[in-house]
Amino acid sequence: MSQLWAERHIAEHESAVPLRTMDITTTRATETTHFDVLIVGAGISGIGAAYHLRTRLPHKSFAILEAREAIGGTWDLFRYPGIRSDSDLHTFGYAFKPWTSDNAIAGADEILDYLRETVQENDLAGHIRFGHKLLGADWSSLDARWTVRVQAAGSDKPTELTCGVLFSAAGYYDYAGGFTPHFEGRDDFGGTIVHPQDWPEDLDYAGKRVVVIGSGATAVTLVPALAAKAAHVTMLQRSPSYVMSLPAKDPIANGLRRLLPEQAAYAITRRINITRQRLVYDLSKRYPRVVRRLIRALTKRQLPAGYPVDTHFKPRYNPWDERLCAVPNGDLFKAIRDGDASVVTDRIARFTERGILLESGAELEADIIVTATGLNLLAFGGMDLSVDGEPAPFNETVAYKSMMLSGIPNFAFAVGYTNSSWTLKVDLVCAHLCRMLAHMDANGHDAMVAVADEGSGELRPLMDFKAGYVQRAMDRLPKQGSQGPWTLEMSYAADRARLLAGPVEDSALRFSVARGDQRIAA
Ligand SMILES: Cc1cc2nc3c(=O)[nH]c(=O)nc-3n(C[C@H](O)[C@H](O)[C@H](O)COP(=O)(O)OP(=O)(O)OC[C@H]3O[C@@H](n4cnc5c(N)ncnc54)[C@H](O)[C@@H]3O)c2cc1C
């Protein structure tokens, strides 16, 4: 290890943020301006990354920059009735912290409690700078460090921090607002229009006629939740999605918890669920027709006799070409059976004063229209990066081990699975990043960069996923290669082999030392 490097890092560690438990919704961490690692985002991924750093590399100084005033990201932002996970929390939760609630599918409140406990138990609160939005960062190869521009809430101009490594755990969508397509006649509607990402706290829907536009995870969550109080809820969809009923409580998980110590029960449940998720995914890809038929049979059983299952619940795509929607204990189907909710599959001609005119000529009357029409994808929290003064647009990069970007040194990111719990992958990425940093320490390196050459093979879109929000943003995203460390794996087993068991070093990853006048060979 180089003497200079060691001296600098020991000095930084000593000046780093003191660890103490604080009110985690209002903390402003201290005035330290250089960190070994800066994490962007205090959602489930950023908190997980901080845990890994604290436990695996306790000598590293780090901070989490969080644009909002609270932890939790997704689980704090969305406030619509019924907001819940569609993954089981035994795989969505952290490997290191057992999920101990009886509910396998959990509401945002329970997930936020779990995250708050994680922060408190691991003394992470003092590392979080709330109200700090990262705008962009410039890498200097001379100094082997990032200078990041941060907009603090209440301040009129950005300030600067520096760090050795920048880790984006900023999620995948724009916090500024959700996606709403143009609807002809929108201003003519006499009632209230809301987007789930911006749910008014005081919206009174009791006894009202509600139309929810959409057929994704948000729509199928909202419909039964609203139906409990509304006069009637109509889910208006252009085309159907796969909707699967899942038990809200997992009898195996809860049984194991009674028999075994918490950590052991959790580990076994996690393994069972990971295997089950993978099995369903693999069967869907290999035998799509069989799985289609199976889902149809299960759906039909939960709907009233004579219900037009194929009109409303037979998608045009194969299972797992897009994410499957889960409904706990079949709550959506129950609301339909009880007559509190219905599904209409049609296209919108225009909004009218009283509701929505459909292309079929029918009109849906409504007091409230909910546009559950999706998210706006935003890669890496909207930050701009430059390397040695040159802009580094993300769409000109290739993802390396789906956690770094070609040509961008000391930058890593958390992007999870779309066919399984997001966090399963993020956990492996954080572990691998710590291994990379330990490797750099052991060898006296200051910088690492992935270099994409012919070894990356044929380039293709990063995400092979047909969801609308992915398709709309494809041209702004990095690419993936077709071989070696340049592929984006969507399999936990493959990622474990690559990120936990696989070597840190490979021919595409170049390490170097900052020597003032010597630039990284990239
Ligand atoms: C309603 C809903 C339900 C979902 N349910 C599931 C599920 O059941 N299972 C599943 O696997 N996935 C689910 N997802 C996907 C889900 O978002 C992720 O699984 C997970 O919560 C993402 O966590 P994250 O920490 O990576 O990102 P986020 O939760 O999005 O958190 C990102 C954080 O980064 C902050 N941030 C962003 N940009 C900046 C910036 N420039 N500077 C500073 N801070 C910044 C944000 O303020 C936020 O706090 C769901 C998504 C939604 C919208």
The ligand as an ORCA input file, in Angstrom:
! r2SCAN-3c Opt
* xyz 0 1
  C     -45.022      1.456     -5.867
  C     -43.821      0.596     -6.088
  C     -43.775     -0.700     -5.568
  C     -42.658     -1.487     -5.777
  N     -42.648     -2.771     -5.275
  C     -41.554     -3.548     -5.473
  C     -41.498     -4.876     -4.972
  O     -42.412     -5.365     -4.340
  N     -40.387     -5.605     -5.229
  C     -39.335     -5.120     -5.922
  O     -38.361     -5.834     -6.112
  N     -39.363     -3.862     -6.396
  C     -40.429     -3.060     -6.194
  N     -40.445     -1.790     -6.694
  C     -39.286     -1.245     -7.323
  C     -38.628     -0.463     -6.152
  O     -38.562      0.873     -6.422
  C     -37.316     -1.060     -5.767
  O     -37.365     -2.390     -5.564
  C     -36.668     -0.447     -4.526
  O     -37.519      0.116     -3.564
  C     -35.747      0.565     -5.064
  O     -34.947      0.969     -4.018
  P     -33.751      1.922     -4.311
  O     -33.170      2.281     -2.993
  O     -32.840      1.305     -5.318
  O     -34.422      3.198     -5.027
  P     -35.506      4.193     -4.476
  O     -36.430      3.579     -3.527
  O     -36.090      4.861     -5.671
  O     -34.644      5.255     -3.651
  C     -33.755      6.122     -4.317
  C     -33.402      7.260     -3.380
  O     -32.424      8.066     -4.036
  C     -32.760      9.424     -3.882
  N     -32.200     10.155     -5.026
  C     -32.519     10.006     -6.339
  N     -31.771     10.837     -7.091
  C     -30.974     11.529     -6.233
  C     -29.988     12.532     -6.415
  N     -29.649     12.982     -7.633
  N     -29.375     13.031     -5.308
  C     -29.694     12.573     -4.063
  N     -30.623     11.625     -3.843
  C     -31.245     11.105     -4.914
  C     -34.282      9.444     -3.858
  O     -34.751     10.617     -3.224
  C     -34.578      8.158     -3.086
  O     -34.673      8.383     -1.706
  C     -41.559     -0.980     -6.502
  C     -41.618      0.307     -7.039
  C     -42.732      1.088     -6.840
  C     -42.760      2.457     -7.446
*
